[in-house]
Amino acid sequence: MDLLDSDGLVEEGWEQFGGKPFILPSMSGEWIVLGPEDVEMIRKSDDSVFNAPMRAKQLFLPDIMFGDITSNPYHLETIIRSDLTKDLKSLVPEMLEEAQLAITQKLNIPQGANSITVPLFPTMIGIVARVSNRAMIGAPGCRNEKFLKRQVSVAEQAIPMSQVLNWFPGFCRARVWKLFSMLAGSKDEAVRLLTPYVVERIKYAQQDNPQVITDLLLRYAPEEDLDQPEKLTVRVVHLNMASIHTSSIFTTHALFALARMSPAEINAIRTEVLEAIQSEGGICNKNAVDKFYMLDSLLKEVGRYQSLFAVGSSRLVLSSALTSSGTLIPAGSVISFAPKPLHKNPRAYEDPEVFDPFRFSKLREGSRRKDQSQSDFNNLLKVDHSDSGPTSTGTLTGDSSSHVKHSFTALSNDYIVFGIGKHACPGRFFAALKVKVILAELVLNYDLSFPPGASHHPKPFAFNIFTVPNPGAKLVFTKRVKP
């Protein structure tokens, strides 16, 4: 039994217990993995029995690594859940411009050549870091290579180290982290390099007309954080860590999938992207990106098929509870769900073992046609029966945009890559927008292929419960000659 192969252990446990609760051993302790019938129970629950914030602190140890950022998590809850989702429209032109600049620089095709072969995951991390920070702090800070290198290292170090620190007794974890930080220094160095840019945002505060995400943080930052900008900078570094890491994983897996597609499929995606942009007067704005249905479907299928972790959506059990099958979950336990078995449930998905990049765009189109048929039928009922009482208004009952439920960011009990219920990933809308901007820019300007002899299905790298794309797998980018 290999504790590093959590995916394999989950698959073994799922087959042995038939989707009923079982215990998963891991490097970060034991997890009780619940079955699909318990998702709804956790979705509806509050934190009085199944507590998500306490489990996140227990698993990732943010207060040890970043200081006290959880007692008042204004950078997570208030900003991402409310203001950022409202201000995403203004971020698209900036992110698009940075994507164009970063892609050209990272895919630096030699003079006289028309293509370049690069290790995909590290290259995408570099591009995503640039685009993320264009939205986070603006230019020129987003192009500071020393800062970006340190910021990327924070994610590469903090997530594995949080698992390692959980091996140590609680009283000495802070000391171990401090020693590690002295040797590696990425978080402290990232804060040092970023602070001057944060100070500039404070000096020219734009809370009422925010230009970047840091401006939004200023609305809610306590005076103490404004007087000591390093404290505010730590929050930005923490936001960056999650944003860059997850977005790079999705972008990489999506590009591998695009490289496996037929020319006809790629052309269909390009046509849809160009038509969406044209529908907005030739401008790639948020409305246009929202119409990239095929890229959206591809990303959702990546999340369904690949997942980002062996188990997730974990909760700390504060008092004993029963599952829907009557299994007793003792207080102090950790419960979780396994995305892959849930995402490959034949009762939820047709041909679940098949990777279909257009699975959700086809479902979306089917829902849209159903909505349109219902609307057309209702319009037929718009007849004036002045002597026979009230008439139909011709409007749809329910959500006339039911096809939205098939979008990348939509939550359901059968799709938990972004979590469950009120604790679902609050930054998923920003991540989806950013990744689709990058993918559209790449697919419009490059043909994608694998190097000769390379696997078309690079095996991801696993560490404990987490998986990332194979960092050594390469992709060929060939500059398109446009007609």
C-alpha positions as CSV (number, residue, x, y, z in Angstrom):
1,M,0.0,0.0,0.0
2,D,1.6,3.3,-1.2
3,L,0.5,6.3,0.8
4,L,1.8,8.5,-2.0
5,D,-0.7,6.9,-4.4
6,S,-3.9,8.3,-3.0
7,D,-5.7,8.0,-6.3
8,G,-4.9,4.3,-6.3
9,L,-6.0,3.9,-2.7
10,V,-9.3,5.7,-3.4
11,E,-10.0,3.5,-6.4
12,E,-9.3,0.4,-4.3
13,G,-11.5,1.6,-1.4
14,W,-14.3,2.6,-3.8
15,E,-14.4,-0.8,-5.4
16,Q,-14.1,-2.7,-2.1
17,F,-16.9,-0.8,-0.3
18,G,-19.1,0.0,-3.3
19,G,-19.2,3.7,-2.8
20,K,-20.0,3.4,0.9
21,P,-17.9,5.3,3.5
22,F,-14.3,4.0,4.0
23,I,-11.1,5.2,5.6
24,L,-8.3,6.5,3.4
25,P,-4.9,6.6,5.0
26,S,-2.7,9.4,3.8
27,M,0.5,11.4,4.7
28,S,-1.8,14.0,6.3
29,G,-3.8,11.6,8.5
30,E,-6.9,9.5,7.9
31,W,-9.8,10.7,5.8
32,I,-13.3,9.1,5.9
33,V,-14.4,9.1,2.3
34,L,-18.1,9.5,1.9
35,G,-20.3,8.3,-1.0
36,P,-22.4,10.1,-3.6
37,E,-25.6,9.9,-1.4
38,D,-23.9,12.1,1.2
39,V,-23.0,15.0,-1.0
40,E,-26.4,16.7,-0.5
41,M,-26.2,16.3,3.3
42,I,-22.8,18.1,3.3
43,R,-24.0,20.7,0.8
44,K,-26.9,21.7,3.1
45,S,-25.0,21.6,6.3
46,D,-23.6,24.5,8.2
47,D,-20.3,24.5,10.1
48,S,-21.8,23.4,13.4
49,V,-21.2,19.7,12.8
50,F,-19.1,19.5,9.6
51,N,-16.7,22.4,9.8
52,A,-14.9,23.5,6.6
53,P,-12.9,26.6,7.8
54,M,-11.4,24.6,10.8
55,R,-10.4,21.8,8.4
56,A,-8.8,24.2,6.0
57,K,-6.7,25.7,8.8
58,Q,-5.8,22.2,10.0
59,L,-4.8,20.9,6.5
60,F,-3.0,23.9,5.0
61,L,-1.8,25.7,8.2
62,P,-2.2,29.2,6.7
63,D,-1.7,31.0,10.0
64,I,1.7,29.3,10.5
65,M,2.8,30.0,6.9
66,F,1.3,33.4,6.3
67,G,0.6,34.8,9.8
68,D,-2.9,35.6,11.1
69,I,-4.9,35.8,7.9
70,T,-7.9,33.7,8.9
71,S,-9.4,35.6,11.9
72,N,-10.4,38.3,9.4
73,P,-10.1,36.7,6.0
74,Y,-11.3,39.8,4.1
75,H,-9.1,39.0,1.2
76,L,-11.0,35.8,0.6
77,E,-14.6,36.1,1.7
78,T,-15.5,39.7,1.1
79,I,-13.4,40.5,-1.9
80,I,-13.8,37.4,-4.0
81,R,-17.4,36.6,-3.2
82,S,-18.7,40.0,-3.9
83,D,-16.7,42.8,-5.4
84,L,-14.5,40.8,-7.8
85,T,-17.3,39.0,-9.5
86,K,-18.9,42.4,-10.2
87,D,-15.7,44.0,-11.5
88,L,-14.5,41.1,-13.7
89,K,-15.6,43.0,-16.9
90,S,-13.0,45.7,-16.4
91,L,-10.2,43.1,-16.0
92,V,-10.6,41.4,-19.3
93,P,-8.8,44.0,-21.6
94,E,-5.9,44.1,-19.1
95,M,-5.6,40.3,-18.9
96,L,-5.8,39.9,-22.7
97,E,-3.1,42.4,-23.3
98,E,-0.8,40.7,-20.7
99,A,-1.6,37.3,-22.2
100,Q,-0.5,38.5,-25.6
101,L,2.7,39.9,-24.3
102,A,3.5,36.9,-22.0
103,I,2.8,34.3,-24.7
104,T,5.0,36.0,-27.2
105,Q,7.8,36.1,-24.7
106,K,7.4,32.7,-23.2
107,L,6.9,31.0,-26.6
108,N,10.0,32.8,-28.1
109,I,10.2,31.1,-31.5
110,P,13.8,31.3,-32.8
111,Q,14.5,33.4,-35.8
112,G,14.1,31.4,-39.0
113,A,11.9,28.8,-37.3
114,N,8.1,28.5,-37.1
115,S,7.7,26.5,-34.0
116,I,9.0,25.9,-30.5
117,T,8.9,22.9,-28.1
118,V,8.5,23.7,-24.4
119,P,7.8,21.9,-21.2
120,L,4.1,22.8,-20.9
121,F,3.3,23.0,-17.2
122,P,6.3,25.2,-16.2
123,T,5.6,27.4,-19.3
124,M,2.0,27.8,-18.4
125,I,2.8,28.7,-14.8
126,G,4.9,31.6,-16.1
127,I,2.1,32.8,-18.4
128,V,-0.6,32.4,-15.8
129,A,1.5,34.2,-13.2
130,R,1.9,37.2,-15.5
131,V,-1.8,37.4,-16.4
132,S,-3.0,36.8,-12.8
133,N,-0.8,39.6,-11.5
134,R,-1.8,42.0,-14.2
135,A,-5.3,41.7,-12.6
136,M,-3.8,41.5,-9.1
137,I,-1.4,44.4,-9.0
138,G,-1.2,45.8,-12.5
139,A,1.8,46.7,-14.7
140,P,4.7,46.9,-14.4
141,G,4.7,44.8,-11.2
142,C,3.2,41.8,-13.0
143,R,6.4,41.7,-15.2
144,N,8.9,41.6,-12.3
145,E,10.6,38.3,-13.0
146,K,12.3,38.1,-9.6
147,F,8.9,38.5,-7.9
148,L,7.1,36.1,-10.2
149,K,9.7,33.4,-9.6
150,R,9.4,33.7,-5.9
151,Q,5.6,33.9,-6.0
152,V,5.5,30.7,-8.1
153,S,7.8,29.0,-5.6
154,V,5.4,29.9,-2.8
155,A,2.8,27.6,-4.3
156,E,5.3,24.9,-5.1
157,Q,6.6,25.0,-1.5
158,A,3.6,25.9,0.7
159,I,1.2,23.1,-0.4
160,P,3.7,20.2,0.0
161,M,5.2,21.7,3.2
162,S,1.7,22.0,4.8
163,Q,1.5,18.3,4.4
164,V,5.0,17.7,5.8
165,L,4.3,20.0,8.8
166,N,1.3,17.9,9.7
167,W,3.7,15.1,10.5
168,F,5.2,17.2,13.4
169,P,3.6,17.9,16.8
170,G,1.6,21.1,16.8
171,F,4.0,22.9,19.2
172,C,7.0,22.7,16.9
173,R,5.3,23.3,13.5
174,A,6.0,27.1,13.5
175,R,9.7,26.5,14.3
176,V,10.0,24.0,11.5
177,W,8.4,26.4,9.0
178,K,10.6,29.2,10.2
179,L,13.7,27.1,9.6
180,F,12.5,26.1,6.2
181,S,11.7,29.7,5.3
182,M,15.2,30.8,6.3
183,L,16.6,28.2,3.9
184,A,14.1,28.6,1.0
185,G,12.9,32.2,1.7
186,S,10.3,32.3,-1.1
187,K,7.3,33.6,0.8
188,D,9.3,36.3,2.7
189,E,11.2,37.3,-0.5
190,A,7.9,37.4,-2.5
191,V,6.5,39.8,0.1
192,R,9.6,41.9,0.1
193,L,9.5,42.2,-3.7
194,L,5.8,42.9,-4.0
195,T,5.4,45.4,-1.1
196,P,6.6,48.4,-3.2
197,Y,3.8,47.8,-5.7
198,V,1.2,47.4,-2.9
199,V,2.5,50.7,-1.4
200,E,1.9,52.4,-4.7
201,R,-1.7,51.1,-4.8
202,I,-2.2,52.4,-1.3
203,K,-0.7,55.8,-2.2
204,Y,-3.0,56.2,-5.2
205,A,-6.0,54.4,-3.8
206,Q,-8.7,53.6,-6.3
207,Q,-11.3,51.9,-4.1
208,D,-14.2,53.8,-5.7
209,N,-12.9,53.0,-9.2
210,P,-10.8,49.9,-8.8
211,Q,-8.3,49.1,-11.5
212,V,-6.8,45.9,-10.0
213,I,-7.8,43.4,-7.3
214,T,-5.5,45.0,-4.7
215,D,-7.6,48.2,-5.0
216,L,-10.6,46.1,-3.8
217,L,-8.7,44.8,-0.8
218,L,-8.1,48.4,0.3
219,R,-11.8,48.9,0.8
220,Y,-11.8,46.3,3.7
221,A,-8.3,46.3,4.9
222,P,-8.0,47.4,8.6
223,E,-5.9,50.5,9.3
224,E,-3.2,48.3,10.8
225,D,-2.7,46.6,7.4
226,L,-2.5,49.9,5.6
227,D,0.0,51.3,8.1
228,Q,2.1,48.1,7.8
229,P,1.8,47.3,4.0
230,E,3.6,44.0,4.4
231,K,0.5,42.7,6.1
232,L,-1.6,43.6,3.2
233,T,1.0,42.2,0.8
234,V,0.9,38.8,2.5
235,R,-2.8,38.6,1.7
236,V,-2.0,39.3,-2.0
237,V,0.7,36.6,-2.0
238,H,-1.8,34.2,-0.5
239,L,-4.4,35.0,-3.1
240,N,-1.8,34.6,-5.8
241,M,-0.7,31.2,-4.6
242,A,-4.1,29.7,-5.1
243,S,-4.9,31.6,-8.3
244,I,-1.7,30.7,-10.1
245,H,-1.5,27.1,-9.1
246,T,-5.0,25.9,-9.9
247,S,-5.3,28.0,-13.1
248,S,-2.0,26.6,-14.5
249,I,-3.2,23.0,-13.9
250,F,-6.4,23.5,-15.8
251,T,-4.6,25.4,-18.6
252,T,-2.0,22.7,-19.0
253,H,-4.5,19.8,-19.1
254,A,-6.7,21.7,-21.6
255,L,-3.8,22.3,-24.0
256,F,-2.8,18.6,-23.9
257,A,-6.4,17.9,-24.8
258,L,-6.4,20.5,-27.6
259,A,-3.3,18.9,-29.0
260,R,-5.1,15.6,-29.3
261,M,-8.1,17.1,-31.2
262,S,-8.7,16.8,-34.9
263,P,-8.3,19.8,-37.2
264,A,-12.0,19.9,-37.6
265,E,-12.6,20.1,-33.9
266,I,-9.9,22.8,-33.5
267,N,-11.4,24.8,-36.3
268,A,-14.9,24.6,-34.7
269,I,-13.4,26.1,-31.5
270,R,-11.6,28.9,-33.4
271,T,-14.8,29.7,-35.3
272,E,-16.8,30.0,-32.1
273,V,-14.2,32.2,-30.4
274,L,-14.0,34.5,-33.5
275,E,-17.8,34.7,-33.8
276,A,-18.1,35.5,-30.1
277,I,-15.6,38.4,-30.4
278,Q,-17.3,39.6,-33.6
279,S,-20.6,39.7,-31.8
280,E,-19.1,42.2,-29.4
281,G,-18.0,44.5,-32.3
282,G,-14.6,42.8,-32.6
283,I,-13.7,43.4,-29.0
284,C,-12.7,40.5,-26.7
285,N,-14.6,41.6,-23.6
286,K,-16.2,39.6,-20.8
287,N,-19.4,39.1,-22.8
288,A,-17.4,37.6,-25.6
289,V,-15.5,35.3,-23.3
290,D,-18.8,34.1,-21.8
291,K,-19.7,32.8,-25.2
292,F,-16.6,30.6,-25.5
293,Y,-18.8,27.6,-24.9
294,M,-16.5,25.0,-26.3
295,L,-13.5,26.1,-24.3
296,D,-15.7,26.3,-21.3
297,S,-16.9,22.7,-21.9
298,L,-13.3,21.6,-22.4
299,L,-12.3,23.0,-19.0
300,K,-15.2,21.5,-17.2
301,E,-14.4,18.1,-18.8
302,V,-10.8,18.5,-17.6
303,G,-12.1,19.0,-14.1
304,R,-14.4,16.1,-14.4
305,Y,-11.9,13.6,-15.9
306,Q,-8.7,14.7,-14.3
307,S,-9.7,16.4,-11.0
308,L,-7.0,18.2,-8.9
309,F,-6.9,15.9,-5.9
310,A,-7.7,12.4,-4.8
311,V,-10.0,13.6,-2.0
312,G,-11.4,17.0,-1.3
313,S,-14.2,19.1,0.1
314,S,-13.1,17.9,3.5
315,R,-14.7,18.9,6.8
316,L,-13.7,18.5,10.4
317,V,-16.5,16.6,12.3
318,L,-17.2,18.6,15.5
319,S,-19.8,16.2,16.9
320,S,-20.8,12.6,16.1
321,A,-23.1,12.3,13.1
322,L,-24.7,9.7,10.9
323,T,-24.3,9.3,7.2
324,S,-27.4,8.7,5.0
325,S,-26.6,5.0,5.2
326,G,-26.5,5.0,9.0
327,T,-22.7,4.9,9.4
328,L,-21.6,6.6,12.5
329,I,-18.9,9.4,12.0
330,P,-17.2,10.1,15.3
331,A,-16.3,13.6,16.5
332,G,-12.8,14.6,15.6
333,S,-12.9,12.7,12.3
334,V,-12.2,14.2,8.9
335,I,-14.8,13.5,6.2
336,S,-14.2,14.1,2.5
337,F,-15.3,13.1,-1.0
338,A,-13.4,11.5,-3.9
339,P,-14.0,13.5,-7.1
340,K,-13.0,10.9,-9.7
341,P,-15.5,8.2,-8.7
342,L,-18.2,10.9,-8.3
343,H,-17.3,12.4,-11.7
344,K,-17.3,9.0,-13.4
345,N,-20.6,7.9,-12.0
346,P,-22.6,6.3,-15.0
347,R,-25.8,7.5,-13.3
348,A,-24.7,11.1,-13.7
349,Y,-22.7,11.0,-17.0
350,E,-23.1,9.1,-20.2
351,D,-19.9,7.1,-21.1
352,P,-18.1,8.5,-18.0
353,E,-14.8,6.8,-18.8
354,V,-14.6,8.7,-22.1
355,F,-12.9,12.1,-22.2
356,D,-15.3,14.2,-24.3
357,P,-14.2,17.9,-24.6
358,F,-17.6,18.9,-26.0
359,R,-19.6,17.0,-23.4
360,F,-20.9,20.0,-21.7
361,S,-21.3,22.3,-24.7
362,K,-23.6,19.7,-26.2
363,L,-25.6,19.5,-23.0
364,R,-25.7,23.3,-22.9
365,E,-27.0,23.5,-26.5
366,G,-29.6,20.8,-25.7
367,S,-30.8,22.8,-22.7
368,R,-30.8,26.0,-24.7
369,R,-33.0,24.4,-27.4
370,K,-35.4,23.0,-24.8
371,D,-35.7,26.5,-23.3
372,Q,-36.3,28.0,-26.7
373,S,-39.0,25.4,-27.5
374,Q,-40.7,26.2,-24.2
375,S,-40.5,29.9,-25.0
376,D,-42.0,29.4,-28.5
377,F,-44.8,27.3,-27.0
378,N,-45.5,30.0,-24.4
379,N,-45.6,32.6,-27.1
380,L,-48.3,30.6,-28.9
381,L,-50.4,31.1,-25.8
382,K,-50.3,34.9,-26.1
383,V,-53.9,35.1,-27.2
384,D,-56.3,37.8,-26.0
385,H,-59.2,36.0,-24.3
386,S,-60.8,39.1,-22.8
387,D,-63.9,37.2,-21.8
388,S,-62.3,34.1,-20.4
389,G,-60.1,35.4,-17.6
390,P,-56.3,35.8,-17.2
391,T,-54.1,34.8,-20.1
392,S,-50.5,33.5,-20.2
393,T,-47.8,36.1,-20.2
394,G,-45.7,34.1,-22.5
395,T,-42.7,34.1,-20.2
396,L,-40.8,31.0,-19.2
397,T,-41.4,29.4,-15.8
398,G,-38.2,28.9,-13.9
399,D,-34.8,29.8,-15.2
400,S,-34.9,30.5,-18.9
401,S,-31.1,30.1,-18.9
402,S,-31.1,26.6,-17.6
403,H,-28.2,25.8,-19.9
404,V,-25.9,27.7,-17.6
405,K,-26.0,24.8,-15.2
406,H,-23.6,23.1,-17.6
407,S,-21.0,25.8,-17.4
408,F,-17.5,25.3,-16.0
409,T,-18.1,27.3,-12.8
410,A,-21.6,25.8,-12.0
411,L,-21.8,23.6,-8.9
412,S,-23.6,20.3,-8.6
413,N,-23.6,17.2,-6.5
414,D,-22.1,15.3,-9.4
415,Y,-19.3,17.9,-10.0
416,I,-17.3,18.9,-7.0
417,V,-13.9,20.0,-8.4
418,F,-14.7,23.5,-7.0
419,G,-16.1,22.2,-3.7
420,I,-19.6,21.9,-2.2
421,G,-22.1,24.4,-0.9
422,K,-21.3,27.7,0.6
423,H,-17.6,26.8,0.9
424,A,-17.1,26.2,-2.8
425,C,-14.1,28.0,-4.4
426,P,-15.0,31.7,-4.4
427,G,-12.4,32.5,-7.0
428,R,-13.6,30.1,-9.7
429,F,-15.2,32.9,-11.8
430,F,-12.0,34.8,-12.0
431,A,-10.0,31.7,-12.8
432,A,-12.4,30.6,-15.5
433,L,-12.2,34.0,-17.2
434,K,-8.5,34.2,-17.0
435,V,-7.9,30.6,-18.4
436,K,-10.3,31.1,-21.3
437,V,-8.6,34.3,-22.3
438,I,-5.2,32.5,-22.4
439,L,-6.5,29.5,-24.2
440,A,-8.3,31.6,-26.8
441,E,-5.2,33.6,-27.5
442,L,-3.2,30.4,-27.9
443,V,-5.7,28.5,-30.0
444,L,-6.2,31.4,-32.4
445,N,-2.4,31.9,-33.0
446,Y,-0.8,28.5,-32.7
447,D,-1.2,25.0,-33.9
448,L,-0.6,22.5,-31.1
449,S,1.1,19.1,-31.3
450,F,3.1,16.6,-29.4
451,P,6.8,16.0,-30.0
452,P,7.6,12.9,-32.1
453,G,7.4,9.8,-30.0
454,A,6.0,11.6,-26.9
455,S,3.0,10.2,-25.0
456,H,-0.3,11.9,-25.9
457,H,-1.5,11.2,-22.4
458,P,1.3,12.4,-20.0
459,K,0.9,10.8,-16.6
460,P,0.3,13.4,-13.9
461,F,2.6,13.6,-10.9
462,A,1.0,12.8,-7.5
463,F,2.0,13.8,-4.0
464,N,-0.2,12.6,-1.2
465,I,-3.8,13.7,-2.1
466,F,-2.7,16.3,-4.8
467,T,-2.0,15.8,-8.5
468,V,-0.4,18.1,-11.0
469,P,0.4,17.7,-14.7
470,N,3.7,16.0,-15.6
471,P,6.2,18.9,-15.4
472,G,8.5,17.3,-18.0
473,A,5.8,16.7,-20.7
474,K,6.3,18.9,-23.7
475,L,4.2,20.4,-26.4
476,V,5.0,21.9,-29.8
477,F,3.6,25.4,-30.6
478,T,3.7,26.2,-34.3
479,K,2.9,29.8,-35.3
480,R,-0.2,29.9,-37.5
481,V,-0.1,31.6,-40.9
482,K,-3.5,33.4,-41.0
483,P,-5.2,33.8,-44.4
